[in-house]
Amino acid sequence: MTWTAFVIIILGITLKMLTSPPSAVVNWLISKFALHPKLDVKDVSIIFNGEYLEGEEKIRFTDYFNKALFLDRNHIFPGDEKLFLSPDTNIIPFIINVKDCKRNMKFYVYCEDDQIFVVKQWKKKVASYNLSSTNLQNLTNSNGISV
């Protein structure tokens, strides 16, 4: 009789967890598939105009990048990946290399006057999206980055 009660309780807990998982589990799953992930300063290296950003500049840039608002995703048609990875523009991109234990990603961040254009490359996939961040635009446009 006690084994029956024990099995029913375990099945009830399992069913409850599957139908309404805790918010920590949901947030973890969503962060694994997020287009604009939150970056950790220790896992990234940032290159601007051939020079690495270090110290306070790297921390500020990463913090502003994490706090930027996601605007919309730009659709990339098959075969057009090269146009997004190396667009015809005179804007020098920030290149963010992310090396985590299992994932290697590269972000190309183009800061324009009104928005920020980001191209994310991981494995053999390419995605593009726009961000909005006045702090990041002020940091890059006012020569807050001393390279």
PyMOL CGO cylinders between C-alpha atoms (Angstrom):
from pymol import cmd
from pymol.cgo import CYLINDER

trace = [
    CYLINDER, 0.00, 0.00, 0.00, 2.83, 2.41, 0.77, 0.3, 1, 1, 1, 1, 1, 1,
    CYLINDER, 2.83, 2.41, 0.77, 4.50, 1.63, -2.56, 0.3, 1, 1, 1, 1, 1, 1,
    CYLINDER, 4.50, 1.63, -2.56, 1.29, 2.46, -4.39, 0.3, 1, 1, 1, 1, 1, 1,
    CYLINDER, 1.29, 2.46, -4.39, 1.02, 5.81, -2.59, 0.3, 1, 1, 1, 1, 1, 1,
    CYLINDER, 1.02, 5.81, -2.59, 4.68, 6.52, -3.28, 0.3, 1, 1, 1, 1, 1, 1,
    CYLINDER, 4.68, 6.52, -3.28, 4.33, 5.77, -7.01, 0.3, 1, 1, 1, 1, 1, 1,
    CYLINDER, 4.33, 5.77, -7.01, 1.18, 7.91, -7.26, 0.3, 1, 1, 1, 1, 1, 1,
    CYLINDER, 1.18, 7.91, -7.26, 2.95, 10.84, -5.55, 0.3, 1, 1, 1, 1, 1, 1,
    CYLINDER, 2.95, 10.84, -5.55, 6.00, 10.54, -7.84, 0.3, 1, 1, 1, 1, 1, 1,
    CYLINDER, 6.00, 10.54, -7.84, 3.77, 10.35, -10.94, 0.3, 1, 1, 1, 1, 1, 1,
    CYLINDER, 3.77, 10.35, -10.94, 1.78, 13.36, -9.71, 0.3, 1, 1, 1, 1, 1, 1,
    CYLINDER, 1.78, 13.36, -9.71, 4.95, 15.42, -9.17, 0.3, 1, 1, 1, 1, 1, 1,
    CYLINDER, 4.95, 15.42, -9.17, 6.29, 14.42, -12.59, 0.3, 1, 1, 1, 1, 1, 1,
    CYLINDER, 6.29, 14.42, -12.59, 2.99, 15.28, -14.29, 0.3, 1, 1, 1, 1, 1, 1,
    CYLINDER, 2.99, 15.28, -14.29, 2.87, 18.63, -12.50, 0.3, 1, 1, 1, 1, 1, 1,
    CYLINDER, 2.87, 18.63, -12.50, 6.46, 19.47, -13.55, 0.3, 1, 1, 1, 1, 1, 1,
    CYLINDER, 6.46, 19.47, -13.55, 5.75, 18.56, -17.18, 0.3, 1, 1, 1, 1, 1, 1,
    CYLINDER, 5.75, 18.56, -17.18, 2.53, 20.56, -17.43, 0.3, 1, 1, 1, 1, 1, 1,
    CYLINDER, 2.53, 20.56, -17.43, 3.81, 23.70, -15.69, 0.3, 1, 1, 1, 1, 1, 1,
    CYLINDER, 3.81, 23.70, -15.69, 7.58, 23.77, -15.29, 0.3, 1, 1, 1, 1, 1, 1,
    CYLINDER, 7.58, 23.77, -15.29, 9.22, 26.25, -12.91, 0.3, 1, 1, 1, 1, 1, 1,
    CYLINDER, 9.22, 26.25, -12.91, 10.16, 29.62, -14.37, 0.3, 1, 1, 1, 1, 1, 1,
    CYLINDER, 10.16, 29.62, -14.37, 13.89, 28.92, -13.89, 0.3, 1, 1, 1, 1, 1, 1,
    CYLINDER, 13.89, 28.92, -13.89, 13.65, 25.93, -16.23, 0.3, 1, 1, 1, 1, 1, 1,
    CYLINDER, 13.65, 25.93, -16.23, 11.63, 27.90, -18.77, 0.3, 1, 1, 1, 1, 1, 1,
    CYLINDER, 11.63, 27.90, -18.77, 14.12, 30.80, -18.70, 0.3, 1, 1, 1, 1, 1, 1,
    CYLINDER, 14.12, 30.80, -18.70, 17.02, 28.39, -19.17, 0.3, 1, 1, 1, 1, 1, 1,
    CYLINDER, 17.02, 28.39, -19.17, 15.35, 26.77, -22.20, 0.3, 1, 1, 1, 1, 1, 1,
    CYLINDER, 15.35, 26.77, -22.20, 14.49, 30.14, -23.75, 0.3, 1, 1, 1, 1, 1, 1,
    CYLINDER, 14.49, 30.14, -23.75, 18.05, 31.43, -23.25, 0.3, 1, 1, 1, 1, 1, 1,
    CYLINDER, 18.05, 31.43, -23.25, 19.46, 28.40, -25.09, 0.3, 1, 1, 1, 1, 1, 1,
    CYLINDER, 19.46, 28.40, -25.09, 17.50, 29.31, -28.23, 0.3, 1, 1, 1, 1, 1, 1,
    CYLINDER, 17.50, 29.31, -28.23, 17.58, 33.12, -27.97, 0.3, 1, 1, 1, 1, 1, 1,
    CYLINDER, 17.58, 33.12, -27.97, 18.64, 35.05, -31.05, 0.3, 1, 1, 1, 1, 1, 1,
    CYLINDER, 18.64, 35.05, -31.05, 20.12, 37.87, -28.95, 0.3, 1, 1, 1, 1, 1, 1,
    CYLINDER, 20.12, 37.87, -28.95, 21.78, 36.11, -26.00, 0.3, 1, 1, 1, 1, 1, 1,
    CYLINDER, 21.78, 36.11, -26.00, 23.23, 37.75, -22.92, 0.3, 1, 1, 1, 1, 1, 1,
    CYLINDER, 23.23, 37.75, -22.92, 27.01, 37.67, -23.15, 0.3, 1, 1, 1, 1, 1, 1,
    CYLINDER, 27.01, 37.67, -23.15, 29.45, 37.14, -20.29, 0.3, 1, 1, 1, 1, 1, 1,
    CYLINDER, 29.45, 37.14, -20.29, 32.52, 39.39, -20.27, 0.3, 1, 1, 1, 1, 1, 1,
    CYLINDER, 32.52, 39.39, -20.27, 34.91, 36.54, -19.51, 0.3, 1, 1, 1, 1, 1, 1,
    CYLINDER, 34.91, 36.54, -19.51, 33.70, 34.48, -22.52, 0.3, 1, 1, 1, 1, 1, 1,
    CYLINDER, 33.70, 34.48, -22.52, 34.01, 37.20, -25.19, 0.3, 1, 1, 1, 1, 1, 1,
    CYLINDER, 34.01, 37.20, -25.19, 36.73, 38.97, -27.09, 0.3, 1, 1, 1, 1, 1, 1,
    CYLINDER, 36.73, 38.97, -27.09, 35.84, 42.17, -28.93, 0.3, 1, 1, 1, 1, 1, 1,
    CYLINDER, 35.84, 42.17, -28.93, 37.76, 43.46, -31.94, 0.3, 1, 1, 1, 1, 1, 1,
    CYLINDER, 37.76, 43.46, -31.94, 37.31, 46.93, -33.42, 0.3, 1, 1, 1, 1, 1, 1,
    CYLINDER, 37.31, 46.93, -33.42, 39.42, 48.07, -36.36, 0.3, 1, 1, 1, 1, 1, 1,
    CYLINDER, 39.42, 48.07, -36.36, 41.94, 45.27, -35.78, 0.3, 1, 1, 1, 1, 1, 1,
    CYLINDER, 41.94, 45.27, -35.78, 42.47, 46.11, -32.08, 0.3, 1, 1, 1, 1, 1, 1,
    CYLINDER, 42.47, 46.11, -32.08, 41.13, 44.19, -29.10, 0.3, 1, 1, 1, 1, 1, 1,
    CYLINDER, 41.13, 44.19, -29.10, 39.01, 46.04, -26.56, 0.3, 1, 1, 1, 1, 1, 1,
    CYLINDER, 39.01, 46.04, -26.56, 40.25, 45.43, -23.03, 0.3, 1, 1, 1, 1, 1, 1,
    CYLINDER, 40.25, 45.43, -23.03, 39.31, 46.35, -19.49, 0.3, 1, 1, 1, 1, 1, 1,
    CYLINDER, 39.31, 46.35, -19.49, 36.65, 48.97, -18.89, 0.3, 1, 1, 1, 1, 1, 1,
    CYLINDER, 36.65, 48.97, -18.89, 35.83, 49.45, -22.60, 0.3, 1, 1, 1, 1, 1, 1,
    CYLINDER, 35.83, 49.45, -22.60, 35.13, 45.75, -23.03, 0.3, 1, 1, 1, 1, 1, 1,
    CYLINDER, 35.13, 45.75, -23.03, 32.94, 45.65, -19.90, 0.3, 1, 1, 1, 1, 1, 1,
    CYLINDER, 32.94, 45.65, -19.90, 30.95, 48.74, -20.96, 0.3, 1, 1, 1, 1, 1, 1,
    CYLINDER, 30.95, 48.74, -20.96, 30.47, 47.50, -24.54, 0.3, 1, 1, 1, 1, 1, 1,
    CYLINDER, 30.47, 47.50, -24.54, 29.32, 44.05, -23.37, 0.3, 1, 1, 1, 1, 1, 1,
    CYLINDER, 29.32, 44.05, -23.37, 26.97, 45.59, -20.80, 0.3, 1, 1, 1, 1, 1, 1,
    CYLINDER, 26.97, 45.59, -20.80, 25.40, 47.94, -23.36, 0.3, 1, 1, 1, 1, 1, 1,
    CYLINDER, 25.40, 47.94, -23.36, 25.11, 45.08, -25.87, 0.3, 1, 1, 1, 1, 1, 1,
    CYLINDER, 25.11, 45.08, -25.87, 23.30, 42.94, -23.28, 0.3, 1, 1, 1, 1, 1, 1,
    CYLINDER, 23.30, 42.94, -23.28, 20.90, 45.76, -22.38, 0.3, 1, 1, 1, 1, 1, 1,
    CYLINDER, 20.90, 45.76, -22.38, 20.09, 46.63, -26.00, 0.3, 1, 1, 1, 1, 1, 1,
    CYLINDER, 20.09, 46.63, -26.00, 16.49, 46.21, -27.09, 0.3, 1, 1, 1, 1, 1, 1,
    CYLINDER, 16.49, 46.21, -27.09, 15.71, 43.67, -29.79, 0.3, 1, 1, 1, 1, 1, 1,
    CYLINDER, 15.71, 43.67, -29.79, 13.78, 45.36, -32.61, 0.3, 1, 1, 1, 1, 1, 1,
    CYLINDER, 13.78, 45.36, -32.61, 13.27, 42.87, -35.40, 0.3, 1, 1, 1, 1, 1, 1,
    CYLINDER, 13.27, 42.87, -35.40, 14.84, 40.01, -37.30, 0.3, 1, 1, 1, 1, 1, 1,
    CYLINDER, 14.84, 40.01, -37.30, 16.07, 40.43, -40.85, 0.3, 1, 1, 1, 1, 1, 1,
    CYLINDER, 16.07, 40.43, -40.85, 15.22, 37.45, -43.02, 0.3, 1, 1, 1, 1, 1, 1,
    CYLINDER, 15.22, 37.45, -43.02, 18.12, 35.93, -44.94, 0.3, 1, 1, 1, 1, 1, 1,
    CYLINDER, 18.12, 35.93, -44.94, 17.29, 33.99, -48.06, 0.3, 1, 1, 1, 1, 1, 1,
    CYLINDER, 17.29, 33.99, -48.06, 19.45, 30.95, -48.89, 0.3, 1, 1, 1, 1, 1, 1,
    CYLINDER, 19.45, 30.95, -48.89, 22.53, 32.04, -50.81, 0.3, 1, 1, 1, 1, 1, 1,
    CYLINDER, 22.53, 32.04, -50.81, 22.51, 35.61, -49.46, 0.3, 1, 1, 1, 1, 1, 1,
    CYLINDER, 22.51, 35.61, -49.46, 24.62, 34.86, -46.38, 0.3, 1, 1, 1, 1, 1, 1,
    CYLINDER, 24.62, 34.86, -46.38, 27.74, 36.48, -47.88, 0.3, 1, 1, 1, 1, 1, 1,
    CYLINDER, 27.74, 36.48, -47.88, 25.88, 39.76, -48.40, 0.3, 1, 1, 1, 1, 1, 1,
    CYLINDER, 25.88, 39.76, -48.40, 25.13, 39.93, -44.69, 0.3, 1, 1, 1, 1, 1, 1,
    CYLINDER, 25.13, 39.93, -44.69, 28.56, 38.78, -43.50, 0.3, 1, 1, 1, 1, 1, 1,
    CYLINDER, 28.56, 38.78, -43.50, 30.40, 41.37, -45.58, 0.3, 1, 1, 1, 1, 1, 1,
    CYLINDER, 30.40, 41.37, -45.58, 28.00, 44.15, -46.58, 0.3, 1, 1, 1, 1, 1, 1,
    CYLINDER, 28.00, 44.15, -46.58, 28.99, 47.07, -48.81, 0.3, 1, 1, 1, 1, 1, 1,
    CYLINDER, 28.99, 47.07, -48.81, 29.30, 49.78, -46.16, 0.3, 1, 1, 1, 1, 1, 1,
    CYLINDER, 29.30, 49.78, -46.16, 31.97, 52.08, -44.83, 0.3, 1, 1, 1, 1, 1, 1,
    CYLINDER, 31.97, 52.08, -44.83, 31.04, 51.35, -41.20, 0.3, 1, 1, 1, 1, 1, 1,
    CYLINDER, 31.04, 51.35, -41.20, 33.73, 49.41, -39.34, 0.3, 1, 1, 1, 1, 1, 1,
    CYLINDER, 33.73, 49.41, -39.34, 32.03, 46.59, -37.40, 0.3, 1, 1, 1, 1, 1, 1,
    CYLINDER, 32.03, 46.59, -37.40, 32.72, 45.44, -33.89, 0.3, 1, 1, 1, 1, 1, 1,
    CYLINDER, 32.72, 45.44, -33.89, 33.50, 41.73, -34.03, 0.3, 1, 1, 1, 1, 1, 1,
    CYLINDER, 33.50, 41.73, -34.03, 32.52, 39.80, -30.93, 0.3, 1, 1, 1, 1, 1, 1,
    CYLINDER, 32.52, 39.80, -30.93, 33.88, 36.27, -30.61, 0.3, 1, 1, 1, 1, 1, 1,
    CYLINDER, 33.88, 36.27, -30.61, 32.10, 34.15, -28.01, 0.3, 1, 1, 1, 1, 1, 1,
    CYLINDER, 32.10, 34.15, -28.01, 33.85, 31.02, -26.84, 0.3, 1, 1, 1, 1, 1, 1,
    CYLINDER, 33.85, 31.02, -26.84, 31.85, 29.17, -24.26, 0.3, 1, 1, 1, 1, 1, 1,
    CYLINDER, 31.85, 29.17, -24.26, 32.29, 25.54, -23.29, 0.3, 1, 1, 1, 1, 1, 1,
    CYLINDER, 32.29, 25.54, -23.29, 30.01, 24.25, -26.07, 0.3, 1, 1, 1, 1, 1, 1,
    CYLINDER, 30.01, 24.25, -26.07, 29.27, 27.16, -28.34, 0.3, 1, 1, 1, 1, 1, 1,
    CYLINDER, 29.27, 27.16, -28.34, 31.38, 29.30, -30.63, 0.3, 1, 1, 1, 1, 1, 1,
    CYLINDER, 31.38, 29.30, -30.63, 29.60, 32.33, -32.04, 0.3, 1, 1, 1, 1, 1, 1,
    CYLINDER, 29.60, 32.33, -32.04, 30.69, 35.42, -33.88, 0.3, 1, 1, 1, 1, 1, 1,
    CYLINDER, 30.69, 35.42, -33.88, 28.75, 38.69, -33.90, 0.3, 1, 1, 1, 1, 1, 1,
    CYLINDER, 28.75, 38.69, -33.90, 29.33, 41.53, -36.35, 0.3, 1, 1, 1, 1, 1, 1,
    CYLINDER, 29.33, 41.53, -36.35, 27.90, 44.72, -34.84, 0.3, 1, 1, 1, 1, 1, 1,
    CYLINDER, 27.90, 44.72, -34.84, 27.39, 47.69, -37.19, 0.3, 1, 1, 1, 1, 1, 1,
    CYLINDER, 27.39, 47.69, -37.19, 26.46, 50.84, -35.26, 0.3, 1, 1, 1, 1, 1, 1,
    CYLINDER, 26.46, 50.84, -35.26, 24.54, 53.36, -37.34, 0.3, 1, 1, 1, 1, 1, 1,
    CYLINDER, 24.54, 53.36, -37.34, 22.96, 56.65, -36.28, 0.3, 1, 1, 1, 1, 1, 1,
    CYLINDER, 22.96, 56.65, -36.28, 19.44, 55.34, -35.75, 0.3, 1, 1, 1, 1, 1, 1,
    CYLINDER, 19.44, 55.34, -35.75, 19.88, 51.62, -35.04, 0.3, 1, 1, 1, 1, 1, 1,
    CYLINDER, 19.88, 51.62, -35.04, 22.36, 48.81, -34.60, 0.3, 1, 1, 1, 1, 1, 1,
    CYLINDER, 22.36, 48.81, -34.60, 22.63, 46.08, -37.20, 0.3, 1, 1, 1, 1, 1, 1,
    CYLINDER, 22.63, 46.08, -37.20, 23.89, 42.71, -35.89, 0.3, 1, 1, 1, 1, 1, 1,
    CYLINDER, 23.89, 42.71, -35.89, 24.88, 39.61, -37.86, 0.3, 1, 1, 1, 1, 1, 1,
    CYLINDER, 24.88, 39.61, -37.86, 25.24, 36.44, -35.79, 0.3, 1, 1, 1, 1, 1, 1,
    CYLINDER, 25.24, 36.44, -35.79, 27.22, 33.50, -37.14, 0.3, 1, 1, 1, 1, 1, 1,
    CYLINDER, 27.22, 33.50, -37.14, 27.41, 30.12, -35.44, 0.3, 1, 1, 1, 1, 1, 1,
    CYLINDER, 27.41, 30.12, -35.44, 28.26, 26.73, -36.91, 0.3, 1, 1, 1, 1, 1, 1,
    CYLINDER, 28.26, 26.73, -36.91, 27.18, 27.13, -40.54, 0.3, 1, 1, 1, 1, 1, 1,
    CYLINDER, 27.18, 27.13, -40.54, 24.19, 29.33, -39.75, 0.3, 1, 1, 1, 1, 1, 1,
    CYLINDER, 24.19, 29.33, -39.75, 23.79, 33.08, -40.16, 0.3, 1, 1, 1, 1, 1, 1,
    CYLINDER, 23.79, 33.08, -40.16, 21.11, 35.28, -38.61, 0.3, 1, 1, 1, 1, 1, 1,
    CYLINDER, 21.11, 35.28, -38.61, 20.62, 39.03, -38.76, 0.3, 1, 1, 1, 1, 1, 1,
    CYLINDER, 20.62, 39.03, -38.76, 18.66, 41.37, -36.51, 0.3, 1, 1, 1, 1, 1, 1,
    CYLINDER, 18.66, 41.37, -36.51, 18.39, 45.01, -35.44, 0.3, 1, 1, 1, 1, 1, 1,
    CYLINDER, 18.39, 45.01, -35.44, 18.89, 46.45, -31.97, 0.3, 1, 1, 1, 1, 1, 1,
    CYLINDER, 18.89, 46.45, -31.97, 18.19, 49.77, -30.34, 0.3, 1, 1, 1, 1, 1, 1,
    CYLINDER, 18.19, 49.77, -30.34, 20.55, 51.13, -27.71, 0.3, 1, 1, 1, 1, 1, 1,
    CYLINDER, 20.55, 51.13, -27.71, 21.30, 54.80, -27.20, 0.3, 1, 1, 1, 1, 1, 1,
    CYLINDER, 21.30, 54.80, -27.20, 24.14, 53.96, -24.80, 0.3, 1, 1, 1, 1, 1, 1,
    CYLINDER, 24.14, 53.96, -24.80, 25.84, 51.73, -27.35, 0.3, 1, 1, 1, 1, 1, 1,
    CYLINDER, 25.84, 51.73, -27.35, 25.39, 54.28, -30.13, 0.3, 1, 1, 1, 1, 1, 1,
    CYLINDER, 25.39, 54.28, -30.13, 26.75, 57.08, -27.93, 0.3, 1, 1, 1, 1, 1, 1,
    CYLINDER, 26.75, 57.08, -27.93, 29.70, 54.91, -26.95, 0.3, 1, 1, 1, 1, 1, 1,
    CYLINDER, 29.70, 54.91, -26.95, 30.64, 54.17, -30.54, 0.3, 1, 1, 1, 1, 1, 1,
    CYLINDER, 30.64, 54.17, -30.54, 29.65, 57.44, -32.26, 0.3, 1, 1, 1, 1, 1, 1,
    CYLINDER, 29.65, 57.44, -32.26, 31.25, 59.82, -29.79, 0.3, 1, 1, 1, 1, 1, 1,
    CYLINDER, 31.25, 59.82, -29.79, 34.58, 58.01, -29.99, 0.3, 1, 1, 1, 1, 1, 1,
    CYLINDER, 34.58, 58.01, -29.99, 34.07, 56.62, -26.50, 0.3, 1, 1, 1, 1, 1, 1,
    CYLINDER, 34.07, 56.62, -26.50, 36.09, 53.66, -27.71, 0.3, 1, 1, 1, 1, 1, 1,
    CYLINDER, 36.09, 53.66, -27.71, 39.75, 54.61, -27.80, 0.3, 1, 1, 1, 1, 1, 1,
    CYLINDER, 39.75, 54.61, -27.80, 41.46, 52.19, -30.12, 0.3, 1, 1, 1, 1, 1, 1,
]
cmd.load_cgo(trace, "trace")
